[in-house]
Amino acid sequence: MADVLLYDYPGSICSQMARLALAEKGVSYTRQTIDIMKTHEQFEPWYVALNAKAVVPTLRIGDEIITDTINIVHRVDAAFDGPALIVPDAARMQDLMARIMGLHYGVLLYCDGLTHDRTSPTIVARGELLAAQLKQHPEHAKLLKSRLEGNRRFQAILKDADEVEAHLQNTRDLVDALETALAHSDFVAGDSYSLADCFATAALARFHKHGFDIWWEDGLKPNIHRYYMAMKARPSWSAAGVVEG
Ligand SMILES: N[C@@H](CCC(=O)N[C@@H](CS)C(=O)NCC(=O)O)C(=O)O
C-alpha cells in the first residue's frame, strides 16, 4: 500500500474531520503539521503547489494529492479497507456534510472578543499579516488578494450584529436538525457511522470549545448529548486528536 501523509494543523476543524475518517477506516498514516497560525506555512510556495487554496488539510496517497475536506474523506473511504463510511441515503449524508462545512466557524470563534466598535483585533492583525505575505510572495498575488478580500468581508460581518446573529442562528438551526435526526438513530445520516458523523463530531467539538454546548446541555437536547458522549467514547476520538477544550 502507498504511503499516506496528511498535511494538517492540530486544531483545524477540517483537519479533525479528515483525521476522524482516517481513524474510523483504521488507516496508518503520517502527519505533517502546517503551521497556519504562527509561521503561516500554508503560504509557502511548496505547500501552495500542493494545495492551491493554501489551506489544510491536504492528503497524499503515494503520488496522489487530494485537497478539499469533502473530497479527502470520500477518497479515504474509497481507497482503504475497513468499514464503509457511506450510508444508503448518500444524498442526505452529503447534504449534511455540506451544511456543516458551510457554517461560518470564524464568526463563532471571534464574535465574543470584539472591541466596543465591533472590531476583532485578531482579524485586523490577520489582515496585516496577509498584506505582509502579499509583499513576500508576489507570485501568489491572486490567492493573497482574494484572502485579503475575504478578511475584509469577515470584518464587515463582525461589525454587523444582525449578520453575526444570522450566522449564529444558522448554527443553532443545524444543532436543531441534528437533534431531530438523532431521535431515531445513533448516527446523524442513517443507521451506521458515516462521513457525516466525522463532520458532526468535529463541529460539535468546535461548538463545545466556544461554549455553545449550552445549546444542548442541561437536558436541552438529550439526543445530541447522548450522541456527543458516544462519539467521544469511540477510539477514533482520541486517535484523531479531536480538540474540544
Ligand atoms: N474548503 C476547504 C477549507 C479548508 C480550510 O478553510 N482550512 C482552514 C483550517 S480549518 C485553513 O487552512 N485556514 C488557513 C487560512 O485560512 O489561512 C476544505 O474543505 O479543505
The ligand as an SDF file (V2000), in Angstrom:
LIG
                    3D

 20 19  0  0  0  0  0  0  0  0999 V2000
  -12.7500   24.1500    1.6290 N   0  0  0  0  0  0  0  0  0  0  0  0
  -11.5440   23.8450    2.3440 C   0  0  0  0  0  0  0  0  0  0  0  0
  -11.4640   24.7010    3.5800 C   0  0  0  0  0  0  0  0  0  0  0  0
  -10.2300   24.3960    4.3800 C   0  0  0  0  0  0  0  0  0  0  0  0
   -9.9600   25.4730    5.4120 C   0  0  0  0  0  0  0  0  0  0  0  0
  -10.5860   26.5410    5.4450 O   0  0  0  0  0  0  0  0  0  0  0  0
   -8.9850   25.1980    6.2590 N   0  0  0  0  0  0  0  0  0  0  0  0
   -8.6080   26.1380    7.2840 C   0  0  0  0  0  0  0  0  0  0  0  0
   -8.4320   25.4080    8.6040 C   0  0  0  0  0  0  0  0  0  0  0  0
   -9.9320   24.5940    9.1020 S   0  0  0  0  0  0  0  0  0  0  0  0
   -7.2620   26.7470    6.9050 C   0  0  0  0  0  0  0  0  0  0  0  0
   -6.4090   26.0750    6.3990 O   0  0  0  0  0  0  0  0  0  0  0  0
   -7.0750   28.0320    7.1940 N   0  0  0  0  0  0  0  0  0  0  0  0
   -5.8270   28.6790    6.9390 C   0  0  0  0  0  0  0  0  0  0  0  0
   -6.0180   30.0450    6.3980 C   0  0  0  0  0  0  0  0  0  0  0  0
   -7.1720   30.4650    6.2950 O   0  0  0  0  0  0  0  0  0  0  0  0
   -5.0480   30.6920    6.0700 O   0  0  0  0  0  0  0  0  0  0  0  0
  -11.5390   22.3680    2.7170 C   0  0  0  0  0  0  0  0  0  0  0  0
  -12.6330   21.8230    2.8840 O   0  0  0  0  0  0  0  0  0  0  0  0
  -10.4800   21.7590    2.8250 O   0  0  0  0  0  0  0  0  0  0  0  0
  1  2  1  0
  2  3  1  0
  2 18  1  0
  3  4  1  0
  4  5  1  0
  5  6  2  0
  5  7  1  0
  7  8  1  0
  8  9  1  0
  8 11  1  0
  9 10  1  0
 11 12  2  0
 11 13  1  0
 13 14  1  0
 14 15  1  0
 15 16  2  0
 15 17  1  0
 18 19  2  0
 18 20  1  0
M  END
$$$$
